[in-house]
């Protein structure tokens, strides 16, 4: 499966169960990328090497700088395997000869060299470098600052292998003043609902709704600060610990603790995902482009409201003539009915028709707060 961002123009040229071949265009760069999967069955792996050689021999793409990446299910050298029985030299050499014949070179990586582990304990533990990026010299010249990092294991027996094309671009996030958000992730804590009821009951004697909400807001901020503060830093710290254990020479004996850390990271990552999904304020983004530049966002907002509220300045006589053609649809009785005070039942129905995670008020509370309280 291959995903790409909207700023990249990707043309799929061919695909199979073992590869996806495409041409990538971005800015002034045009290059070729092939996602590759080596056959898991050793007896059939030769067909994978033949496929890679056929892809390399295609003359119509020979002028493109070429990057190949994926799970090759094979190692290039003996030292890329730790534990278990040794692989035959002929098996390793067939892969290495194929790489050389295709004029590809291994992109060196940072981090732990072993990208796969059978996740067994003790002497049964086996680790290998099965995942990598290979490239032609022309691709290296196109992206001289490219960097490959093998990330930590997380929920899989393979490490994610992360490739950065340019490492000299710095992205600085500007700090913004914090605003209160009623967080949907709080409902994942077992003690949250009882705590919320306690806050509401303790402040209900204050009378008016805005005051009660303001008191609840302060109590919730204190409560959340002890549980959800610095989610990103906590995840980063746990991942460093996880990475340290995975790099340890006694990896096999750390498996129980590693699995425990992965479960904890997964829980925190789920909370962080809910956090950002709420701020998206949409169920899902579709048919649009993500904008992060403040100047671009300002232009988009300005143009939208200008087109929405700008008048073509009709004359009073033209406006009067247009209104005279409109037949009144609301009778006096209907108007009297619509002007009646809202009933509690109507308010209740309207609140529960709002999407739970949309339309936060100025106080930061979304509809889910009132629907579940």
C-alpha positions as CSV (number, residue, x, y, z in Angstrom):
1,X,0.0,0.0,0.0
2,X,1.3,3.4,-0.9
3,X,0.2,6.8,0.4
4,X,1.4,10.3,-0.6
5,X,0.6,13.9,0.2
6,X,-1.2,16.2,-2.2
7,X,1.9,18.3,-3.0
8,X,3.4,15.2,-4.6
9,X,2.4,14.1,-8.1
10,X,2.6,10.3,-8.2
11,X,2.0,8.2,-11.3
12,X,1.7,4.4,-10.7
13,X,3.4,2.5,-13.5
14,X,3.0,-1.1,-12.4
15,X,2.2,-3.2,-9.4
16,X,1.9,-6.7,-8.1
17,X,1.8,-8.6,-4.8
18,X,5.5,-7.9,-4.5
19,X,5.9,-4.4,-5.8
20,X,4.5,-0.9,-6.6
21,X,6.5,1.1,-9.2
22,X,5.8,4.8,-9.7
23,X,7.2,8.1,-10.8
24,X,7.3,10.9,-8.2
25,X,7.2,14.6,-9.2
26,X,7.7,17.4,-6.6
27,X,8.8,20.9,-7.4
28,X,11.6,20.6,-9.9
29,X,12.4,17.0,-8.9
30,X,11.3,13.9,-10.8
31,X,12.4,10.4,-9.6
32,X,11.3,6.8,-9.5
33,X,10.2,4.9,-6.4
34,X,9.6,1.2,-6.1
35,X,8.0,-0.3,-2.9
36,X,9.3,-3.9,-2.7
37,X,8.4,-7.0,-0.9
38,X,10.6,-10.1,-1.1
39,X,8.8,-13.4,-1.1
40,X,8.6,-14.9,2.4
41,X,9.2,-18.4,1.1
42,X,13.0,-19.0,0.6
43,X,12.4,-21.4,-2.3
44,X,10.3,-18.8,-4.2
45,X,12.5,-15.8,-3.3
46,X,14.5,-16.1,-6.6
47,X,11.3,-14.9,-8.4
48,X,11.5,-11.7,-6.3
49,X,15.1,-11.1,-7.4
50,X,14.1,-11.7,-11.1
51,X,11.3,-9.1,-10.6
52,X,13.7,-6.5,-9.3
53,X,16.1,-7.1,-12.2
54,X,13.2,-6.7,-14.7
55,X,12.2,-3.4,-13.1
56,X,15.9,-2.3,-13.3
57,X,16.0,-3.2,-17.0
58,X,13.1,-1.1,-18.1
59,X,14.6,1.4,-20.6
60,X,11.7,3.9,-20.4
61,X,12.6,4.6,-16.7
62,X,16.4,4.3,-16.9
63,X,17.0,8.1,-16.9
64,X,15.1,8.5,-13.6
65,X,17.0,8.5,-10.2
66,X,15.7,5.3,-8.5
67,X,14.8,4.5,-4.9
68,X,13.7,1.1,-3.8
69,X,12.4,0.4,-0.3
70,X,10.6,-2.2,1.6
71,X,10.8,-5.6,3.3
72,X,13.2,-7.7,1.2
73,X,12.9,-10.7,3.6
74,X,16.7,-11.2,3.2
75,X,20.0,-9.9,4.5
76,X,22.9,-8.6,2.6
77,X,25.7,-9.7,5.0
78,X,26.1,-12.3,7.7
79,X,26.4,-9.6,10.5
80,X,22.8,-8.5,9.7
81,X,21.4,-11.5,11.6
82,X,21.6,-12.1,15.4
83,X,20.6,-15.5,16.9
84,X,19.1,-18.6,15.3
85,X,20.8,-20.8,12.7
86,X,23.1,-19.2,10.1
87,X,21.8,-18.5,6.6
88,X,23.6,-20.2,3.6
89,X,26.1,-18.0,1.8
90,X,24.5,-18.7,-1.5
91,X,21.1,-17.4,-0.2
92,X,22.8,-14.1,0.9
93,X,24.9,-13.8,-2.3
94,X,21.9,-14.1,-4.6
95,X,20.4,-11.0,-3.0
96,X,23.7,-9.1,-3.0
97,X,24.3,-10.0,-6.6
98,X,20.9,-8.8,-7.6
99,X,21.4,-5.5,-5.8
100,X,24.8,-5.0,-7.7
101,X,23.3,-6.0,-11.0
102,X,20.6,-3.4,-10.6
103,X,23.3,-0.7,-9.8
104,X,21.7,-0.1,-6.4
105,X,23.5,0.8,-3.2
106,X,22.4,0.4,0.4
107,X,21.4,3.6,2.1
108,X,23.1,3.5,5.5
109,X,20.8,3.9,8.5
110,X,20.8,5.3,11.9
111,X,19.4,3.5,14.9
112,X,19.5,-0.2,15.6
113,X,20.5,-2.1,12.5
114,X,18.0,-5.0,13.1
115,X,14.6,-4.2,11.6
116,X,12.9,-7.5,12.4
117,X,12.6,-9.6,15.5
118,X,10.7,-12.8,16.3
119,X,9.9,-11.3,19.7
120,X,10.7,-14.5,21.6
121,X,12.6,-14.6,24.9
122,X,16.1,-15.8,25.7
123,X,18.0,-18.1,23.4
124,X,15.1,-18.3,21.0
125,X,15.3,-14.7,20.1
126,X,16.3,-13.9,16.5
127,X,16.8,-10.5,14.9
128,X,17.6,-9.6,11.3
129,X,17.9,-6.5,9.0
130,X,15.2,-7.3,6.4
131,X,13.9,-3.8,5.8
132,X,16.0,-1.1,4.0
133,X,16.2,1.5,1.2
134,X,18.4,1.0,-1.9
135,X,19.1,3.6,-4.5
136,X,21.1,4.5,-7.6
137,X,24.0,7.0,-7.6
138,X,21.8,9.6,-9.4
139,X,19.2,9.4,-6.6
140,X,21.9,10.0,-4.0
141,X,23.1,13.1,-6.0
142,X,19.5,14.4,-6.2
143,X,19.0,14.0,-2.4
144,X,22.5,14.3,-0.8
145,X,21.0,15.0,2.6
146,X,18.7,12.0,2.7
147,X,18.7,10.2,6.0
148,X,17.4,6.8,7.0
149,X,16.4,6.1,10.6
150,X,15.3,2.7,12.0
151,X,12.6,3.6,14.6
152,X,11.7,1.5,17.6
153,X,9.4,-1.6,17.4
154,X,5.8,-0.7,18.1
155,X,3.0,-3.2,17.8
156,X,4.8,-5.2,15.1
157,X,7.7,-7.5,14.7
158,X,9.2,-5.0,12.1
159,X,10.6,-1.6,12.9
160,X,9.3,1.4,10.9
161,X,12.1,2.6,8.6
162,X,11.9,6.4,8.2
163,X,13.5,8.2,5.3
164,X,13.9,12.0,5.3
165,X,14.8,13.4,1.9
166,X,16.2,16.7,3.3
167,X,17.6,17.1,6.8
168,X,18.5,20.8,6.6
169,X,15.0,22.2,6.7
170,X,14.0,23.4,10.1
171,X,10.3,23.7,11.0
172,X,9.6,25.9,13.9
173,X,6.2,25.7,15.6
174,X,5.1,29.0,17.1
175,X,3.8,28.9,20.6
176,X,0.2,30.0,21.0
177,X,-1.8,30.9,24.0
178,X,-3.6,28.0,25.5
179,X,-7.4,27.8,25.3
180,X,-9.6,25.6,27.4
181,X,-11.0,22.6,25.5
182,X,-13.4,20.1,27.0
183,X,-11.4,17.0,26.0
184,X,-13.2,13.9,24.7
185,X,-10.3,11.7,25.8
186,X,-11.2,12.4,29.4
187,X,-14.1,10.0,29.1
188,X,-11.6,7.1,28.7
189,X,-10.7,7.5,32.4
190,X,-12.9,5.4,34.7
191,X,-13.0,8.1,37.4
192,X,-13.9,11.0,35.1
193,X,-17.7,10.7,35.0
194,X,-18.0,10.5,38.8
195,X,-15.6,13.4,39.2
196,X,-17.6,15.5,36.7
197,X,-20.9,14.8,38.6
198,X,-19.2,15.8,41.8
199,X,-18.0,19.1,40.3
200,X,-21.4,19.9,38.9
201,X,-23.2,19.1,42.2
202,X,-20.7,21.2,44.2
203,X,-21.2,24.3,42.0
204,X,-25.0,23.9,41.2
205,X,-25.9,26.2,44.1
206,X,-24.2,29.1,42.3
207,X,-27.3,29.5,40.1
208,X,-26.6,30.7,36.6
209,X,-25.1,28.4,34.0
210,X,-22.1,30.5,32.9
211,X,-20.8,30.6,36.5
212,X,-21.3,26.9,37.0
213,X,-19.4,26.1,33.8
214,X,-16.6,28.4,34.8
215,X,-16.1,26.7,38.2
216,X,-16.3,23.2,36.5
217,X,-13.7,24.3,33.9
218,X,-11.2,25.2,36.6
219,X,-11.8,21.9,38.5
220,X,-11.4,20.0,35.3
221,X,-8.2,21.7,34.4
222,X,-6.6,20.7,37.7
223,X,-7.9,17.2,37.4
224,X,-6.6,16.8,33.8
225,X,-3.2,18.3,34.6
226,X,-2.4,15.3,36.9
227,X,-3.2,12.8,34.2
228,X,-2.8,14.2,30.7
229,X,0.0,16.7,31.0
230,X,2.7,16.5,28.4
231,X,1.4,13.5,26.5
232,X,4.0,14.0,23.8
233,X,6.9,14.1,26.2
234,X,5.7,11.1,28.1
235,X,5.4,9.1,24.8
236,X,8.9,10.3,23.8
237,X,10.3,9.2,27.1
238,X,8.7,5.8,26.9
239,X,10.0,5.3,23.4
240,X,13.5,6.1,24.5
241,X,13.2,3.5,27.2
242,X,11.8,1.0,24.7
243,X,14.5,1.8,22.2
244,X,17.2,1.2,24.9
245,X,15.7,-2.2,25.8
246,X,15.5,-3.2,22.1
247,X,19.1,-2.3,21.6
248,X,20.3,-4.2,24.6
249,X,22.4,-7.3,24.0
250,X,20.0,-9.2,26.2
251,X,17.0,-8.2,24.0
252,X,15.3,-11.6,24.3
253,X,15.1,-11.4,28.1
254,X,13.5,-7.9,27.9
255,X,10.5,-9.1,25.8
256,X,7.9,-9.0,28.6
257,X,8.9,-5.4,29.6
258,X,9.0,-4.4,25.9
259,X,5.4,-5.7,25.3
260,X,4.3,-3.8,28.5
261,X,5.9,-0.5,27.2
262,X,4.3,-1.0,23.8
263,X,0.9,-1.3,25.3
264,X,1.4,1.8,27.4
265,X,2.7,3.8,24.4
266,X,-0.3,2.6,22.3
267,X,-2.7,3.9,25.0
268,X,-1.0,7.3,25.2
269,X,-0.8,7.5,21.4
270,X,-4.6,6.8,21.2
271,X,-5.2,9.7,23.6
272,X,-3.0,12.0,21.6
273,X,-4.9,11.0,18.4
274,X,-8.3,11.8,20.0
275,X,-6.7,15.1,21.2
276,X,-5.8,16.3,17.6
277,X,-8.9,14.8,16.0
278,X,-11.0,16.9,18.3
279,X,-9.1,20.0,17.2
280,X,-9.7,19.2,13.6
281,X,-13.4,19.8,14.3
282,X,-14.4,17.6,11.3
283,X,-15.3,13.9,11.1
284,X,-12.7,13.5,8.3
285,X,-10.9,15.7,5.8
286,X,-11.9,15.0,2.2
287,X,-11.4,16.8,-1.2
288,X,-9.2,19.5,0.4
289,X,-5.6,20.5,1.1
290,X,-4.0,20.9,4.4
291,X,-2.7,24.4,5.0
292,X,-0.2,25.3,7.8
293,X,1.2,28.6,6.5
294,X,-0.5,31.5,8.4
295,X,-0.5,33.9,5.4
296,X,-2.2,31.2,3.2
297,X,-4.8,30.6,5.9
298,X,-5.5,34.3,6.3
299,X,-6.1,34.7,2.6
300,X,-8.5,31.7,2.5
301,X,-10.5,33.0,5.5
302,X,-10.6,36.6,4.1
303,X,-11.8,35.5,0.7
304,X,-14.4,33.2,2.1
305,X,-16.1,35.8,4.2
306,X,-15.8,38.5,1.6
307,X,-17.6,36.4,-0.9
308,X,-20.2,35.5,1.7
309,X,-21.1,38.9,2.9
310,X,-20.1,41.3,0.1
311,X,-23.1,43.1,-1.4
312,X,-23.4,44.2,-5.1
313,X,-24.9,47.4,-3.7
314,X,-28.5,47.4,-5.1
315,X,-30.4,50.6,-5.2
316,X,-33.3,51.0,-2.7
317,X,-35.8,50.9,-5.6
318,X,-34.3,47.7,-7.0
319,X,-34.3,46.1,-3.6
320,X,-37.9,47.1,-2.9
321,X,-39.0,45.7,-6.3
322,X,-37.3,42.4,-5.5
323,X,-39.0,42.1,-2.1
324,X,-42.4,42.9,-3.6
325,X,-42.1,39.8,-5.7
326,X,-41.6,37.5,-2.6
327,X,-44.8,36.0,-1.3
328,X,-44.9,36.0,2.5
329,X,-44.8,32.4,3.7
330,X,-45.0,33.0,7.5
331,X,-48.5,33.9,8.7
332,X,-49.2,35.9,11.9
333,X,-50.2,32.7,13.7
334,X,-47.0,30.9,12.6
335,X,-45.0,33.9,13.7
336,X,-46.6,34.0,17.1
337,X,-45.9,30.2,17.5
338,X,-42.2,30.7,16.5
339,X,-41.8,33.5,18.9
340,X,-42.9,31.5,21.9
341,X,-40.2,30.9,24.6
342,X,-38.2,27.7,24.1
343,X,-39.3,24.7,26.2
344,X,-37.0,22.4,28.1
345,X,-38.0,19.6,25.7
346,X,-37.0,21.6,22.6
347,X,-33.6,22.6,24.2
348,X,-33.0,19.0,25.1
349,X,-33.8,17.8,21.5
350,X,-31.6,20.5,19.9
351,X,-28.6,19.7,22.1
352,X,-28.8,16.0,21.3
353,X,-29.0,16.7,17.6
354,X,-25.6,18.4,17.6
355,X,-22.6,16.2,16.7
356,X,-20.9,15.4,20.0
357,X,-17.5,16.6,18.9
358,X,-18.4,19.7,17.0
359,X,-19.4,23.3,17.7
360,X,-17.5,24.1,20.9
361,X,-18.7,27.3,22.5
362,X,-16.6,30.2,23.6
363,X,-16.3,28.5,26.9
364,X,-14.6,25.5,25.3
365,X,-17.4,23.0,26.0
366,X,-18.6,20.8,23.1
367,X,-22.0,19.2,22.9
368,X,-20.7,15.9,24.4
369,X,-20.3,17.6,27.7
370,X,-24.0,18.4,27.9
371,X,-25.1,15.1,26.3
372,X,-23.2,12.9,28.8
373,X,-23.5,15.1,31.9
